[in-house]
Amino acid sequence: MAEPETGKVNPNPGAATPAATKPAPTAVQDATKYVGTPAVGTSKAAAAAGVAGTAPSTEIDRLRRRFVWTMVTGFLMAWFLAFFRFFLPRTLFEPNSVFKIGYPSEFALGVDTKFQQKYRIWVDRTPDRLFVIYARCTHLGCTPDWKPSENKFKCPCHGSGYDSEGINFEGPAPRPMDRAKIELAPDGQILVDTSKLYSWPKGQPTHFNDPGAFLTGV
């Protein structure tokens, strides 16, 4: 009677054990395989070179959006101001033509130039009257200079000359300088009105003796 078989004996103990069967690659694994060098400038190329990929900078985008909105807001504000300005009256603000210059006792004989810059006038006092010369050359409208050493007005533009009372005597000026209307205000001060001028047209009678062109007895 044969003995029961206790185990199978490998007839070829020197033979290698068959290797475990390697599973077939899946579609996902195939998709991660690259042939050659990845395209330059891609995250794959950075990973292939051992460089970590960087996320897009949101700070630059934020600054760009802020700049664009600032420009749009400024443009709209400019248009709004131009639209608003269209409905405002176009007025010119000029100095008041009627003003006080003080009391007659404050002016000595001769020419006083302290109101030239503010009102463009000279106060002229002679032994018998006080009047105001409007400081405008009758040639082309320049403002002459008072030359106390020469006792005359001299226009710096074209050389017109006037005596101490504004009467022309040299240069291209065609006639004397104008005089402004003056009168005494209720408080005793001299009130000047440069909107009303008295002239001496060339070859015609003078208006320097008209009422309002001078003061006497002051």
Secondary structure, 3 states (H helix, E strand, C coil): CCCCCCCCCCCCCCCCCCCCCCCCCCHHHHHCCCCCCCCCCCHHHHHHCCCCCCCCCHHHHHHHHHHHHHHHHHHHHHHHHHHHHHCCCCCCCCCCCEEECCCHHHCCCEEECCCHHHHCEEEEECCCCEEEEECCCCCCCCCCEEECCCCEEECCCCCCEEECCCCEEECCCCCCCCEEEEEECCCCCEEEEEEEEECCCCCCCCCCCCCCCCECCC
